[in-house]
């Protein structure tokens, strides 16, 4: 629970689950993080990295 969390839309969650990177938007969105987790509707979608404002999944979880 120490990883930065990024809330994503359902559409972004689908892209992430397919292994695709997504752009992270919002004033509180981290620009860089070696490890972060993406959540949709409060559920874990993936663990990955944030590079140049994009979440890049490393391990995805079924929805």
MMTF fields as JSON, N, C-alpha, C and O atoms, coordinates in Angstrom:
{
  "mmtfVersion": "1.0.0",
  "mmtfProducer": "UNKNOWN",
  "numBonds": 251,
  "numAtoms": 252,
  "numGroups": 63,
  "numChains": 1,
  "numModels": 1,
  "chainsPerModel": [1],
  "groupsPerChain": [63],
  "chainIdList": ["A"],
  "bondAtomList": [4, 2, 8, 6, 12, 10, 16, 14, 20, 18, 24, 22, 28, 26, 32, 30, 36, 34, 40, 38, 44, 42, 48, 46, 52, 50, 56, 54, 60, 58, 64, 62, 68, 66, 72, 70, 76, 74, 80, 78, 84, 82, 88, 86, 92, 90, 96, 94, 100, 98, 104, 102, 108, 106, 112, 110, 116, 114, 120, 118, 124, 122, 128, 126, 132, 130, 136, 134, 140, 138, 144, 142, 148, 146, 152, 150, 156, 154, 160, 158, 164, 162, 168, 166, 172, 170, 176, 174, 180, 178, 184, 182, 188, 186, 192, 190, 196, 194, 200, 198, 204, 202, 208, 206, 212, 210, 216, 214, 220, 218, 224, 222, 228, 226, 232, 230, 236, 234, 240, 238, 244, 242, 248, 246],
  "bondOrderList": [1, 1, 1, 1, 1, 1, 1, 1, 1, 1, 1, 1, 1, 1, 1, 1, 1, 1, 1, 1, 1, 1, 1, 1, 1, 1, 1, 1, 1, 1, 1, 1, 1, 1, 1, 1, 1, 1, 1, 1, 1, 1, 1, 1, 1, 1, 1, 1, 1, 1, 1, 1, 1, 1, 1, 1, 1, 1, 1, 1, 1, 1],
  "groupList": [{"groupName": "UNK", "atomNameList": ["N", "CA", "C", "O"], "elementList": ["N", "C", "C", "O"], "formalChargeList": [0, 0, 0, 0], "bondAtomList": [1, 0, 2, 1, 3, 2], "bondOrderList": [1, 1, 2], "singleLetterCode": "X", "chemCompType": "L-PEPTIDE LINKING"}],
  "groupTypeList": [0, 0, 0, 0, 0, 0, 0, 0, 0, 0, 0, 0, 0, 0, 0, 0, 0, 0, 0, 0, 0, 0, 0, 0, 0, 0, 0, 0, 0, 0, 0, 0, 0, 0, 0, 0, 0, 0, 0, 0, 0, 0, 0, 0, 0, 0, 0, 0, 0, 0, 0, 0, 0, 0, 0, 0, 0, 0, 0, 0, 0, 0, 0],
  "groupIdList": [1, 2, 3, 4, 5, 6, 7, 8, 9, 10, 11, 12, 13, 14, 15, 16, 17, 18, 19, 20, 21, 22, 23, 24, 25, 26, 27, 28, 29, 30, 31, 32, 33, 34, 35, 36, 37, 38, 39, 40, 41, 42, 43, 44, 45, 46, 47, 48, 49, 50, 51, 52, 53, 54, 55, 56, 57, 58, 59, 60, 61, 62, 63],
  "secStructList": [7, 7, 1, 3, 3, 3, 3, 7, 7, 2, 2, 2, 2, 2, 2, 2, 2, 6, 6, 7, 7, 3, 3, 7, 7, 1, 6, 6, 7, 7, 1, 7, 3, 3, 3, 3, 3, 3, 3, 3, 6, 6, 3, 3, 3, 3, 3, 3, 3, 3, 3, 6, 6, 3, 3, 3, 3, 3, 3, 3, 7, 7, 7],
  "xCoordList": [0.827, 0.0, 0.869, 0.357, 2.166, 3.091, 3.285, 3.856, 2.821, 3.014, 2.085, 0.97, 2.539, 1.622, 0.451, 0.646, -0.756, -1.934, -2.445, -2.473, -2.844, -3.399, -4.773, -4.891, -5.805, -7.156, -7.344, -7.048, -7.836, -8.038, -9.494, -10.212, -9.912, -11.272, -11.407, -10.415, -12.634, -12.863, -12.198, -11.644, -12.252, -11.618, -10.109, -9.501, -9.507, -8.061, -7.71, -6.686, -8.556, -8.306, -8.289, -7.464, -9.194, -9.228, -7.936, -7.371, -7.465, -6.209, -5.041, -4.184, -5.015, -3.931, -3.952, -2.904, -5.147, -5.244, -4.757, -4.367, -4.782, -4.265, -2.766, -2.167, -2.169, -0.73, -0.309, 0.881, -1.275, -0.966, -0.76, -1.437, 0.162, 0.342, -0.797, -1.42, -1.06, -2.082, -1.526, -0.675, -2.016, -1.617, -2.344, -3.548, -1.598, -2.167, -2.384, -1.456, -3.611, -3.938, -4.42, -4.792, -4.405, -4.885, -3.771, -2.597, -4.142, -3.117, -2.329, -1.194, -2.9, -2.202, -1.5, -0.899, -1.57, -0.977, 0.546, 1.119, 1.2, 2.667, 3.196, 2.602, 4.301, 4.903, 5.863, 5.971, 6.56, 7.526, 7.37, 7.197, 7.431, 7.461, 7.967, 7.463, 8.966, 9.503, 8.462, 8.407, 7.632, 6.549, 5.309, 5.379, 4.181, 2.896, 1.819, 2.045, 0.651, -0.453, -1.603, -1.872, -2.266, -3.43, -4.675, -4.729, -5.678, -6.935, -8.089, -8.015, -9.152, -10.387, -11.535, -11.658, -12.365, -13.492, -13.031, -13.732, -11.834, -11.309, -10.67, -10.235, -10.604, -10.011, -8.68, -8.519, -7.737, -6.405, -6.47, -7.033, -5.89, -5.85, -4.463, -4.33, -3.425, -2.066, -1.042, -1.323, 0.147, 1.32, 2.256, 2.457, 2.82, 3.706, 4.539, 4.746, 5.013, 5.845, 5.168, 4.399, 5.468, 4.995, 6.215, 7.128, 6.213, 7.321, 6.76, 5.919, 7.229, 6.818, 5.299, 4.744, 4.633, 3.191, 2.377, 1.164, 3.028, 2.312, 2.472, 3.574, 1.358, 1.416, 1.703, 0.963, 2.794, 3.196, 3.093, 3.897, 2.11, 1.894, 3.021, 3.57, 3.35, 4.319, 3.611, 3.929, 2.648, 1.864, 0.409, 0.068, -0.448, -1.867, -2.68, -2.262, -3.849, -4.727, -6.086, -6.546, -6.722, -8.029, -9.06, -8.974, -10.023, -11.047, -12.175, -13.131],
  "yCoordList": [-1.199, 0.0, 1.259, 2.371, 1.083, 2.212, 2.809, 3.891, 2.123, 2.606, 3.774, 3.827, 4.72, 5.767, 5.129, 4.212, 5.614, 5.076, 6.058, 7.268, 5.52, 6.326, 5.757, 4.591, 6.574, 6.142, 6.349, 7.42, 5.318, 5.4, 5.09, 4.482, 5.51, 5.243, 3.773, 3.051, 3.347, 1.97, 1.714, 0.638, 2.701, 2.544, 2.388, 1.537, 3.222, 3.13, 1.794, 1.194, 1.327, 0.042, -1.091, -2.0, -1.042, -2.066, -2.049, -3.104, -0.864, -0.746, -1.284, -1.999, -0.932, -1.393, -2.914, -3.556, -3.493, -4.957, -5.671, -6.837, -4.97, -5.535, -5.271, -5.623, -4.645, -4.401, -3.088, -2.857, -2.218, -0.951, 0.179, 0.217, 1.098, 2.263, 3.261, 3.305, 4.058, 5.106, 6.402, 6.387, 7.517, 8.832, 9.085, 8.853, 9.562, 9.891, 11.394, 12.17, 11.802, 13.228, 13.615, 12.764, 14.909, 15.431, 16.154, 15.813, 17.15, 17.968, 17.201, 17.572, 16.136, 15.346, 14.124, 13.344, 13.955, 12.771, 12.861, 13.879, 11.797, 11.812, 11.75, 11.096, 12.424, 12.432, 11.26, 10.67, 10.927, 9.828, 9.006, 9.563, 7.697, 6.796, 5.448, 4.904, 4.913, 3.607, 2.515, 1.581, 2.638, 1.686, 2.44, 3.358, 2.04, 2.627, 1.596, 0.635, 1.804, 0.903, 1.711, 2.84, 1.103, 1.715, 1.033, -0.191, 1.846, 1.312, 1.871, 2.979, 1.088, 1.529, 1.122, -0.045, 2.079, 1.834, 1.197, 0.371, 1.597, 1.105, -0.272, -0.792, -0.873, -2.211, -2.122, -1.339, -2.931, -2.943, -3.452, -4.513, -2.689, -3.061, -3.581, -4.619, -2.843, -3.222, -2.537, -1.542, -3.103, -2.471, -2.178, -3.017, -0.995, -0.622, 0.584, 0.884, 1.268, 2.456, 3.643, 3.484, 4.83, 6.049, 6.755, 7.133, 6.923, 7.569, 8.653, 8.386, 9.869, 11.014, 11.134, 11.392, 10.944, 11.111, 9.955, 10.08, 8.819, 7.642, 6.49, 6.214, 5.814, 4.604, 3.438, 3.189, 2.718, 1.57, 0.315, 0.126, -0.542, -1.717, -2.74, -2.984, -3.332, -4.429, -5.731, -6.786, -5.654, -6.829, -6.405, -5.472, -7.087, -6.742, -7.803, -8.954, -7.387, -8.271, -8.33, -7.34, -9.484, -9.674, -8.767, -8.456, -8.354, -7.443, -8.174, -7.557],
  "zCoordList": [0.0, 0.0, 0.0, 0.136, -0.151, -0.148, -1.534, -1.667, -2.555, -3.922, -4.217, -3.698, -5.052, -5.497, -6.249, -7.047, -5.99, -6.663, -7.695, -7.469, -8.823, -9.903, -10.234, -10.613, -10.092, -10.453, -11.952, -12.482, -12.627, -14.077, -14.417, -13.624, -15.592, -16.067, -16.46, -16.555, -16.685, -17.13, -18.481, -18.707, -19.382, -20.698, -20.56, -21.21, -19.703, -19.486, -18.833, -19.159, -17.911, -17.25, -18.268, -18.174, -19.236, -20.286, -21.086, -21.377, -21.443, -22.193, -21.377, -21.896, -20.094, -19.218, -19.111, -19.172, -18.951, -18.825, -20.082, -20.028, -21.211, -22.462, -22.62, -23.637, -21.599, -21.617, -22.237, -22.454, -22.527, -23.183, -22.179, -21.152, -22.457, -21.59, -21.785, -22.846, -20.759, -20.848, -20.273, -19.383, -20.792, -20.292, -18.978, -18.865, -17.989, -16.684, -16.637, -16.866, -16.339, -16.298, -14.911, -14.103, -14.654, -13.38, -12.653, -12.796, -11.875, -11.228, -10.178, -9.876, -9.61, -8.596, -9.18, -8.442, -10.481, -11.113, -11.083, -11.471, -10.622, -10.64, -12.071, -12.928, -12.325, -13.659, -13.81, -14.885, -12.725, -12.739, -11.459, -10.375, -11.588, -10.433, -10.922, -11.904, -10.23, -10.636, -10.484, -11.284, -9.446, -9.237, -8.792, -7.975, -9.341, -8.978, -9.268, -10.003, -8.688, -9.007, -9.591, -9.181, -10.55, -11.188, -10.645, -10.525, -10.318, -9.818, -10.637, -11.169, -10.726, -11.377, -10.465, -10.093, -10.111, -9.197, -7.889, -7.303, -7.441, -6.176, -6.234, -5.206, -7.416, -7.558, -8.288, -9.224, -7.85, -8.449, -9.885, -10.153, -10.8, -12.214, -12.578, -13.225, -12.151, -12.53, -11.64, -10.971, -11.658, -11.064, -12.221, -13.099, -12.216, -13.31, -12.945, -11.77, -13.963, -13.777, -14.45, -15.398, -13.946, -14.595, -15.159, -14.426, -16.466, -17.165, -18.072, -18.93, -17.874, -18.688, -18.771, -19.839, -17.631, -17.575, -18.12, -18.29, -18.399, -18.891, -17.915, -17.438, -17.619, -16.803, -17.728, -18.68, -17.441, -18.259, -17.391, -16.479, -17.669, -16.816, -16.918, -17.993, -15.768, -15.722, -15.37, -15.919, -14.451, -14.062, -13.982, -13.256, -14.724, -14.747, -14.014, -13.885, -13.538, -12.778, -13.458, -14.028, -13.397, -14.033, -13.381, -12.193, -14.166, -13.672, -13.071, -12.602]
}
